[in-house]
Amino acid sequence: MYEFLKNLFPKALIKKNESTLRKILSMFYIGRRFQCTVCDFEMSRFITSEKGDKLCPKCGSLSRTRRLWVLLKPKLNKTKILHFSPSKSIRTRLASLTNITYITTDYAGEFEAMKCLNIEAIDEPDNQYDIIICYHVLEHIENDQKAMKELYRITKPGGICIIQTPFKEGEIYEDSSLRTEQERLLHFGQEDHVRIYSVEGLINRLSVAGFQTTTKTYEEHSDHKNGFSPIESIIIAEKRI
């Protein structure tokens, strides 16, 4: 049904009417076996994307956003949050809460957001945010170490950045001479990526920026009720008081 709707309607029309179309689509997936953590929809199965990820038919959440919501939920009490390049499912859920200050930003114009902040030179005062969500952003940034220093600057003492990127084993792989989309797709796995981090390599760069880090690593069965990724790592970067 998901692929049928994608082929039936133009992409622009789907985006404009996404909420309505998802309500209709979700009716074909109602069940009790699986559940989305973001919108709480219970379903018979997840949608499998072209990249093999599991999508919620109702809110469109990905495996990583469902895990992110579980991680965020206990921390949402009178909290000021800055969210870079926010996915719609998480943005919608966070924006509905009245006990937090939630600000969204997207520099490239690919996501709906309130601000357009350059992560390498963030136009925000020091010590502003309790939580910064930086999910699948840093692998796009040319000067990532400058961006990390900026993230540290605007994080409140005692605050955290929740960070995830694609990861590999070994060292960070980057090559500034690779400039074309074809080269970057071949070497980094996506046309607009400029490196592939390792967990250890990203931790080292965050430490240089001033953060203290904790790594959360998850391993789940492929048929987990909430459709989590079988293997997933998330870095919590804290600005210690």
Backbone as CSV, one residue per row, in Angstrom:
resi,resn,N_x,N_y,N_z,CA_x,CA_y,CA_z,C_x,C_y,C_z
1,MET,0.827,-1.213,0.000,0.000,0.000,0.000,0.865,1.269,0.000
2,TYR,1.939,1.248,0.798,2.849,2.403,0.876,3.452,2.707,-0.491
3,GLU,3.972,1.670,-1.154,4.573,1.868,-2.474,3.516,2.257,-3.493
4,PHE,2.313,1.728,-3.319,1.216,2.065,-4.231,0.905,3.556,-4.180
5,LEU,0.805,4.103,-2.950,0.524,5.537,-2.799,1.666,6.390,-3.344
6,LYS,2.917,5.945,-3.117,4.068,6.689,-3.635,4.039,6.762,-5.160
7,ASN,3.623,5.677,-5.793,3.598,5.637,-7.258,2.358,6.323,-7.827
8,LEU,1.294,6.373,-7.018,0.036,6.917,-7.507,0.021,8.440,-7.511
9,PHE,0.618,9.054,-6.467,0.540,10.504,-6.306,1.899,11.153,-6.528
10,PRO,1.918,12.374,-7.085,3.176,13.132,-7.207,3.764,13.402,-5.826
11,LYS,5.095,13.490,-5.760,5.794,13.692,-4.494,5.339,14.969,-3.784
12,ALA,5.172,16.048,-4.529,4.756,17.317,-3.929,3.366,17.213,-3.314
13,LEU,2.479,16.479,-3.970,1.114,16.311,-3.463,1.126,15.471,-2.191
14,ILE,1.968,14.442,-2.157,2.081,13.601,-0.963,2.574,14.430,0.218
15,LYS,3.574,15.262,-0.012,4.124,16.079,1.069,3.090,17.062,1.599
16,LYS,2.324,17.660,0.705,1.322,18.649,1.097,0.202,18.017,1.915
17,ASN,-0.147,16.775,1.588,-1.273,16.100,2.239,-0.813,14.901,3.071
18,GLU,0.413,14.975,3.558,1.002,13.814,4.230,0.185,13.329,5.424
19,SER,-0.260,14.236,6.270,-0.991,13.836,7.484,-2.262,13.076,7.134
20,THR,-3.016,13.594,6.171,-4.259,12.930,5.764,-3.986,11.575,5.139
21,LEU,-2.985,11.527,4.264,-2.648,10.272,3.597,-2.164,9.222,4.601
22,ARG,-1.419,9.658,5.617,-0.933,8.712,6.619,-2.081,8.153,7.467
23,LYS,-3.069,8.978,7.748,-4.231,8.483,8.487,-4.938,7.383,7.707
24,ILE,-5.055,7.594,6.394,-5.683,6.581,5.537,-4.804,5.337,5.473
25,LEU,-3.500,5.558,5.249,-2.561,4.445,5.126,-2.534,3.586,6.381
26,SER,-2.549,4.224,7.538,-2.420,3.482,8.795,-3.563,2.505,9.018
27,MET,-4.719,2.760,8.408,-5.868,1.864,8.569,-5.570,0.462,8.040
28,PHE,-4.659,0.369,7.066,-4.314,-0.927,6.478,-3.269,-1.676,7.313
29,TYR,-2.773,-1.044,8.374,-1.718,-1.645,9.187,-2.138,-1.859,10.642
30,ILE,-3.406,-1.604,10.969,-3.858,-1.739,12.352,-3.656,-3.164,12.845
31,GLY,-3.104,-3.289,14.044,-2.851,-4.599,14.644,-2.333,-4.425,16.053
32,ARG,-1.830,-5.499,16.648,-1.365,-5.449,18.037,0.081,-5.905,18.202
33,ARG,0.701,-6.353,17.131,2.022,-6.964,17.269,3.125,-5.932,17.514
34,PHE,3.053,-4.780,16.845,4.097,-3.757,16.940,3.495,-2.434,17.390
35,GLN,4.361,-1.545,17.891,3.882,-0.235,18.344,4.959,0.820,18.155
36,CYS,4.557,1.977,17.659,5.456,3.118,17.512,5.574,3.837,18.851
37,THR,6.774,4.124,19.284,6.971,4.835,20.552,6.656,6.312,20.440
38,VAL,6.696,6.858,19.230,6.499,8.307,19.052,5.011,8.667,19.071
39,CYS,4.214,7.988,18.264,2.778,8.312,18.186,1.898,7.278,18.877
40,ASP,2.510,6.190,19.389,1.813,5.128,20.127,0.896,4.272,19.254
41,PHE,0.981,4.416,17.952,0.136,3.618,17.056,0.499,2.144,17.138
42,GLU,-0.526,1.291,17.284,-0.326,-0.155,17.288,-0.628,-0.699,15.903
43,MET,0.208,-1.621,15.453,0.114,-2.061,14.063,0.464,-3.533,13.901
44,SER,0.093,-4.063,12.753,0.417,-5.450,12.426,1.849,-5.585,11.919
45,ARG,2.367,-4.497,11.330,3.731,-4.510,10.805,4.172,-3.084,10.526
46,PHE,5.470,-2.888,10.462,6.029,-1.617,10.015,6.149,-1.623,8.497
47,ILE,6.237,-0.440,7.916,6.574,-0.309,6.504,8.081,-0.449,6.366
48,THR,8.527,-1.208,5.407,9.963,-1.339,5.136,10.343,-0.383,4.013
49,SER,11.252,0.546,4.306,11.652,1.551,3.321,12.596,0.940,2.290
50,GLU,12.911,1.722,1.265,13.834,1.272,0.226,15.216,0.983,0.798
51,LYS,15.584,1.664,1.905,16.883,1.449,2.542,16.836,0.368,3.614
52,GLY,15.673,-0.259,3.783,15.553,-1.348,4.747,15.153,-0.921,6.141
53,ASP,14.867,0.382,6.339,14.449,0.847,7.664,12.967,0.553,7.865
54,LYS,12.548,0.590,9.137,11.159,0.333,9.492,10.461,1.658,9.793
55,LEU,9.460,1.988,8.999,8.726,3.241,9.140,7.374,2.991,9.797
56,CYS,6.985,3.900,10.675,5.636,3.861,11.216,4.672,4.360,10.141
57,PRO,3.624,3.608,9.826,2.702,4.057,8.774,1.892,5.279,9.160
58,LYS,1.771,5.572,10.452,0.940,6.696,10.883,1.719,8.001,10.993
59,CYS,2.898,7.980,11.651,3.638,9.240,11.838,4.919,9.311,11.014
60,GLY,5.320,8.192,10.409,6.511,8.192,9.562,7.819,8.063,10.313
61,SER,7.774,7.771,11.613,9.011,7.663,12.385,9.901,6.550,11.856
62,LEU,11.215,6.776,11.981,12.218,5.775,11.641,12.641,5.028,12.908
63,SER,13.387,3.960,12.728,13.890,3.199,13.872,14.640,4.109,14.834
64,ARG,15.520,4.966,14.304,16.352,5.802,15.167,15.540,6.871,15.888
65,THR,14.462,7.382,15.256,13.664,8.403,15.930,12.807,7.797,17.033
66,ARG,12.404,6.554,16.863,11.651,5.902,17.935,12.546,5.668,19.156
67,ARG,13.793,5.309,18.928,14.744,5.158,20.035,15.030,6.517,20.675
68,LEU,15.183,7.546,19.846,15.440,8.886,20.359,14.311,9.334,21.279
69,TRP,13.077,9.081,20.892,11.952,9.495,21.732,11.991,8.799,23.096
70,VAL,12.305,7.521,23.123,12.419,6.788,24.391,13.499,7.415,25.267
71,LEU,14.595,7.832,24.652,15.689,8.458,25.392,15.294,9.849,25.898
72,LEU,14.561,10.597,25.089,14.182,11.964,25.440,13.094,12.025,26.503
73,LYS,12.130,11.140,26.435,10.894,11.244,27.208,11.100,11.508,28.702
74,PRO,12.029,10.822,29.368,12.197,11.075,30.810,12.849,12.423,31.119
75,LYS,13.390,13.103,30.123,14.141,14.337,30.340,13.313,15.592,30.077
76,LEU,12.047,15.433,29.726,11.244,16.557,29.243,10.443,17.190,30.377
77,ASN,11.104,17.999,31.170,10.438,18.712,32.251,11.047,20.110,32.377
78,LYS,10.278,21.118,31.939,10.744,22.504,31.967,12.118,22.630,31.297
79,THR,12.200,22.065,30.131,13.469,21.949,29.415,13.465,22.843,28.179
80,LYS,14.611,23.446,27.889,14.779,24.225,26.666,15.596,23.395,25.679
81,ILE,15.003,23.132,24.520,15.586,22.204,23.551,15.834,22.912,22.223
82,LEU,16.987,22.651,21.628,17.280,23.069,20.255,17.461,21.807,19.421
83,HIS,16.728,21.729,18.324,16.715,20.523,17.498,17.162,20.862,16.080
84,PHE,18.306,20.314,15.669,18.815,20.518,14.317,18.161,19.533,13.355
85,SER,17.749,20.042,12.192,17.174,19.217,11.121,16.160,18.213,11.658
86,PRO,15.053,18.709,12.220,14.115,17.842,12.946,13.229,17.011,12.028
87,SER,13.180,15.723,12.281,12.242,14.866,11.560,10.827,15.226,11.978
88,LYS,9.868,15.048,11.095,8.502,15.492,11.358,7.889,14.781,12.553
89,SER,8.126,13.496,12.697,7.479,12.736,13.771,7.887,13.247,15.146
90,ILE,9.190,13.442,15.354,9.671,13.942,16.643,9.290,15.413,16.827
91,ARG,9.412,16.196,15.758,9.062,17.615,15.841,7.603,17.788,16.260
92,THR,6.730,17.031,15.667,5.309,17.133,15.981,5.038,16.776,17.435
93,ARG,5.672,15.713,17.907,5.450,15.282,19.292,5.998,16.302,20.284
94,LEU,7.212,16.795,20.062,7.808,17.756,20.986,7.074,19.097,20.956
95,ALA,6.652,19.509,19.783,5.948,20.786,19.653,4.597,20.772,20.360
96,SER,4.045,19.602,20.619,2.747,19.498,21.289,2.851,19.641,22.801
97,LEU,4.076,19.607,23.334,4.266,19.662,24.784,4.283,21.111,25.263
98,THR,3.630,21.359,26.380,3.535,22.719,26.912,4.536,22.979,28.035
99,ASN,5.220,21.943,28.500,6.140,22.116,29.632,7.595,22.270,29.199
100,ILE,7.825,22.472,27.890,9.186,22.664,27.391,9.209,23.862,26.442
101,THR,10.401,24.392,26.232,10.630,25.380,25.169,11.354,24.641,24.051
102,TYR,10.714,24.537,22.916,11.233,23.715,21.826,11.487,24.586,20.597
103,ILE,12.751,24.618,20.155,13.155,25.438,19.014,13.793,24.539,17.961
104,THR,13.371,24.703,16.730,13.889,23.887,15.640,14.689,24.751,14.670
105,THR,15.675,24.127,14.034,16.491,24.846,13.058,16.909,23.911,11.932
106,ASP,16.964,24.457,10.733,17.476,23.698,9.588,18.130,24.664,8.615
107,TYR,19.410,24.479,8.359,20.195,25.414,7.549,19.995,25.195,6.050
108,ALA,19.788,23.949,5.651,19.705,23.636,4.227,18.295,23.780,3.665
109,GLY,17.316,23.988,4.511,15.953,24.143,4.039,15.267,22.846,3.674
110,GLU,15.777,21.724,4.176,15.201,20.423,3.861,14.111,20.014,4.852
111,PHE,14.130,20.612,6.042,13.168,20.267,7.081,12.409,21.521,7.504
112,GLU,11.162,21.347,7.894,10.387,22.463,8.419,10.967,22.870,9.774
113,ALA,11.294,24.136,9.944,11.952,24.589,11.164,11.679,26.060,11.413
114,MET,11.928,26.482,12.662,11.672,27.859,13.085,12.830,28.794,12.748
115,LYS,14.042,28.259,12.746,15.234,29.074,12.529,16.103,28.455,11.437
116,CYS,17.081,29.240,10.994,18.052,28.790,9.991,19.447,29.091,10.535
117,LEU,19.918,28.254,11.437,21.189,28.483,12.121,22.313,27.695,11.449
118,ASN,23.420,28.366,11.237,24.624,27.726,10.722,25.343,27.074,11.894
119,ILE,25.435,25.769,11.910,25.993,25.058,13.054,27.474,25.377,13.276
120,GLU,28.162,25.891,12.258,29.561,26.280,12.415,29.708,27.676,13.030
121,ALA,28.621,28.425,13.077,28.627,29.768,13.683,27.208,30.054,14.163
122,ILE,26.834,29.450,15.269,25.444,29.468,15.730,25.101,30.840,16.320
123,ASP,24.097,31.464,15.754,23.685,32.800,16.182,22.778,32.692,17.413
124,GLU,23.354,32.236,18.516,22.660,32.093,19.791,23.630,32.468,20.909
125,PRO,23.129,33.017,22.016,24.008,33.350,23.139,24.593,32.098,23.795
126,ASP,25.598,32.296,24.607,26.207,31.199,25.363,25.202,30.605,26.349
127,ASN,25.404,29.315,26.654,24.703,28.657,27.766,23.182,28.787,27.688
128,GLN,22.625,28.410,26.540,21.194,28.628,26.296,20.321,27.381,26.442
129,TYR,20.850,26.209,26.143,19.983,25.052,25.964,20.310,23.909,26.927
130,ASP,19.233,23.308,27.469,19.377,22.128,28.320,19.681,20.884,27.483
131,ILE,19.029,20.790,26.339,19.208,19.645,25.451,19.348,20.149,24.019
132,ILE,20.354,19.650,23.324,20.494,19.884,21.884,20.429,18.529,21.191
133,ILE,19.555,18.422,20.212,19.438,17.197,19.423,20.163,17.418,18.105
134,CYS,21.205,16.643,17.876,22.031,16.777,16.672,22.133,15.391,16.033
135,TYR,21.078,15.004,15.351,20.942,13.651,14.825,21.196,13.633,13.325
136,HIS,22.228,12.916,12.917,22.582,12.757,11.513,22.771,14.118,10.847
137,VAL,23.597,14.927,11.490,23.927,16.269,11.022,25.429,16.425,10.800
138,LEU,26.243,16.023,11.766,27.680,16.314,11.729,28.393,15.681,10.534
139,GLU,27.879,14.572,10.024,28.519,13.948,8.865,28.352,14.780,7.595
140,HIS,27.500,15.818,7.657,27.290,16.734,6.528,28.159,17.993,6.626
141,ILE,28.819,18.206,7.758,29.440,19.492,8.071,30.936,19.489,7.738
142,GLU,31.360,20.437,6.928,32.767,20.511,6.524,33.676,20.686,7.739
143,ASN,33.439,21.722,8.526,34.273,21.992,9.698,33.535,21.497,10.940
144,ASP,33.544,20.193,11.128,32.766,19.614,12.219,33.322,19.971,13.590
145,GLN,34.644,20.169,13.690,35.217,20.500,14.999,34.817,21.916,15.431
146,LYS,34.683,22.823,14.490,34.172,24.150,14.799,32.715,24.060,15.247
147,ALA,31.941,23.203,14.576,30.542,23.005,14.948,30.414,22.453,16.363
148,MET,31.278,21.511,16.725,31.227,20.932,18.069,31.540,21.973,19.139
149,LYS,32.479,22.864,18.860,32.786,23.939,19.807,31.596,24.878,19.970
150,GLU,30.891,25.130,18.874,29.696,25.958,18.936,28.586,25.272,19.737
151,LEU,28.435,23.986,19.545,27.441,23.236,20.322,27.764,23.307,21.816
152,TYR,29.040,23.173,22.138,29.460,23.262,23.537,29.163,24.662,24.102
153,ARG,29.415,25.667,23.314,29.235,27.047,23.781,27.784,27.326,24.159
154,ILE,26.837,26.863,23.359,25.435,27.220,23.604,24.717,26.236,24.531
155,THR,25.378,25.140,24.894,24.795,24.208,25.861,24.940,24.777,27.267
156,LYS,23.876,24.678,28.052,23.946,25.126,29.445,24.891,24.230,30.239
157,PRO,25.565,24.759,31.250,26.306,23.888,32.167,25.359,22.843,32.771
158,GLY,25.737,21.595,32.663,24.856,20.505,33.081,23.952,20.008,31.977
159,GLY,23.949,20.700,30.823,23.126,20.295,29.694,23.812,19.256,28.827
160,ILE,23.070,18.742,27.854,23.588,17.664,27.009,23.269,17.907,25.541
161,CYS,24.123,17.334,24.701,23.833,17.168,23.276,23.635,15.678,23.026
162,ILE,22.563,15.343,22.353,22.302,13.951,21.971,22.680,13.836,20.503
163,ILE,23.678,13.000,20.234,24.308,12.998,18.909,24.334,11.586,18.323
164,GLN,23.988,11.509,17.060,24.139,10.252,16.331,24.517,10.554,14.890
165,THR,25.337,9.700,14.308,25.688,9.735,12.893,25.767,8.278,12.428
166,PRO,25.922,8.035,11.138,26.328,6.690,10.728,27.718,6.402,11.304
167,PHE,27.958,5.164,11.718,29.241,4.801,12.309,29.876,3.626,11.577
168,LYS,31.219,3.577,11.658,32.001,2.467,11.152,33.015,2.053,12.201
169,GLU,33.638,0.921,12.011,34.727,0.500,12.889,36.014,1.223,12.501
170,GLY,36.949,1.302,13.444,38.269,1.865,13.139,38.311,3.367,13.293
171,GLU,38.991,4.017,12.367,39.201,5.464,12.430,38.123,6.210,11.638
172,ILE,38.012,7.517,11.888,37.171,8.370,11.051,37.724,8.342,9.629
173,TYR,36.828,8.226,8.662,37.265,8.278,7.269,36.759,9.575,6.646
174,GLU,37.687,10.427,6.241,37.331,11.670,5.559,38.440,12.049,4.590
175,ASP,38.070,12.766,3.555,39.031,13.187,2.537,38.466,14.447,1.891
176,SER,39.037,15.586,2.209,38.511,16.870,1.734,38.651,17.054,0.224
177,SER,39.429,16.203,-0.420,39.576,16.308,-1.872,38.384,15.709,-2.616
178,LEU,37.546,14.963,-1.917,36.359,14.358,-2.529,35.237,15.383,-2.510
179,ARG,34.951,15.979,-3.656,34.040,17.128,-3.711,32.744,16.843,-4.462
180,THR,32.741,15.926,-5.385,31.540,15.723,-6.194,30.564,14.787,-5.477
181,GLU,29.302,14.854,-5.877,28.297,13.974,-5.288,28.621,12.516,-5.561
182,GLN,29.130,12.243,-6.758,29.467,10.857,-7.106,30.590,10.322,-6.221
183,GLU,31.603,11.145,-5.990,32.716,10.722,-5.137,32.258,10.491,-3.702
184,ARG,31.446,11.395,-3.207,30.990,11.270,-1.818,30.046,10.088,-1.642
185,LEU,29.216,9.833,-2.614,28.348,8.657,-2.555,29.182,7.388,-2.497
186,LEU,30.208,7.327,-3.313,31.065,6.148,-3.376,31.844,5.947,-2.082
187,HIS,32.383,7.016,-1.544,33.279,6.898,-0.385,32.567,6.977,0.961
188,PHE,31.494,7.785,1.038,30.850,8.028,2.332,29.431,7.486,2.423
189,GLY,28.912,6.952,1.302,27.606,6.313,1.341,26.426,7.211,1.052
190,GLN,26.660,8.527,0.902,25.582,9.461,0.568,26.189,10.689,-0.102
191,GLU,25.447,11.268,-1.033,25.985,12.350,-1.862,26.389,13.591,-1.071
192,ASP,25.727,13.830,0.052,26.007,15.048,0.817,26.728,14.774,2.133
193,HIS,27.312,13.593,2.282,28.144,13.307,3.448,29.597,13.651,3.138
194,VAL,30.338,14.090,4.161,31.741,14.442,3.956,32.695,13.577,4.778
195,ARG,32.140,12.636,5.544,32.981,11.702,6.321,32.110,10.574,6.862
196,ILE,32.799,9.535,7.344,32.147,8.491,8.139,32.876,8.432,9.471
197,TYR,32.149,8.636,10.551,32.744,8.587,11.882,32.851,7.150,12.381
198,SER,33.787,6.945,13.280,33.716,5.817,14.207,33.217,6.398,15.520
199,VAL,32.669,5.558,16.392,32.215,6.040,17.692,33.384,6.665,18.452
200,GLU,34.517,5.973,18.442,35.692,6.453,19.175,36.200,7.774,18.605
201,GLY,36.201,7.887,17.290,36.683,9.102,16.654,35.806,10.299,16.964
202,LEU,34.492,10.098,16.945,33.578,11.191,17.261,33.699,11.585,18.731
203,ILE,33.834,10.623,19.613,34.025,10.912,21.038,35.280,11.756,21.242
204,ASN,36.351,11.413,20.551,37.599,12.168,20.690,37.422,13.626,20.282
205,ARG,36.733,13.871,19.187,36.527,15.241,18.731,35.602,16.017,19.677
206,LEU,34.591,15.358,20.204,33.708,16.006,21.171,34.457,16.343,22.452
207,SER,35.382,15.481,22.844,36.185,15.734,24.049,37.080,16.955,23.866
208,VAL,37.655,17.088,22.675,38.487,18.263,22.379,37.656,19.536,22.475
209,ALA,36.385,19.459,22.093,35.496,20.617,22.163,35.092,20.959,23.593
210,GLY,35.330,20.036,24.534,35.029,20.302,25.937,34.016,19.373,26.572
211,PHE,33.352,18.544,25.771,32.308,17.679,26.297,32.861,16.464,27.040
212,GLN,32.103,15.999,28.023,32.277,14.684,28.630,31.228,13.770,27.999
213,THR,31.607,12.593,27.566,30.686,11.776,26.771,30.346,10.442,27.423
214,THR,29.143,9.990,27.119,28.688,8.648,27.458,28.117,8.040,26.193
215,THR,28.454,6.797,25.921,27.933,6.119,24.735,26.891,5.089,25.146
216,LYS,25.729,5.175,24.534,24.679,4.179,24.754,24.626,3.289,23.524
217,THR,24.855,2.002,23.734,24.842,1.038,22.636,23.709,0.041,22.872
218,TYR,22.921,-0.169,21.844,21.746,-1.037,21.958,21.862,-2.190,20.967
219,GLU,21.408,-3.350,21.407,21.283,-4.519,20.530,19.893,-5.100,20.741
220,GLU,19.151,-5.235,19.668,17.777,-5.702,19.753,17.520,-6.805,18.728
221,HIS,16.490,-7.597,18.984,16.037,-8.558,17.987,15.426,-7.803,16.809
222,SER,15.554,-8.353,15.636,15.075,-7.670,14.433,13.562,-7.477,14.437
223,ASP,12.827,-8.299,15.203,11.369,-8.173,15.266,10.913,-7.502,16.561
224,HIS,11.748,-6.619,17.117,11.408,-5.909,18.347,10.068,-5.192,18.187
225,LYS,9.267,-5.199,19.228,7.914,-4.625,19.195,7.899,-3.181,18.707
226,ASN,8.933,-2.415,19.045,8.965,-1.000,18.672,9.767,-0.725,17.406
227,GLY,10.218,-1.761,16.745,10.916,-1.578,15.469,12.235,-0.852,15.588
228,PHE,12.957,-1.106,16.681,14.266,-0.486,16.855,15.297,-1.119,15.927
229,SER,16.392,-0.402,15.683,17.505,-0.954,14.913,18.142,-2.100,15.702
230,PRO,18.569,-3.157,15.029,19.212,-4.272,15.735,20.460,-3.850,16.492
231,ILE,21.257,-2.933,15.905,22.454,-2.408,16.561,22.453,-0.897,16.385
232,GLU,22.622,-0.164,17.485,22.548,1.288,17.420,23.387,1.912,18.525
233,SER,24.111,2.980,18.191,24.893,3.722,19.177,24.470,5.180,19.176
234,ILE,24.348,5.747,20.376,24.003,7.154,20.568,25.003,7.747,21.547
235,ILE,25.508,8.931,21.247,26.469,9.596,22.131,25.768,10.719,22.890
236,ILE,25.891,10.704,24.201,25.408,11.776,25.059,26.607,12.618,25.440
237,ALA,26.658,13.853,24.948,27.786,14.753,25.215,27.337,15.795,26.225
238,GLU,27.970,15.781,27.406,27.543,16.635,28.517,28.525,17.777,28.734
239,LYS,27.966,18.951,29.010,28.770,20.097,29.414,28.774,20.118,30.941
240,ARG,29.841,19.592,31.514,29.909,19.452,32.966,29.995,20.809,33.655
241,ILE,29.367,20.893,34.812,29.389,22.128,35.593,30.758,22.293,36.243
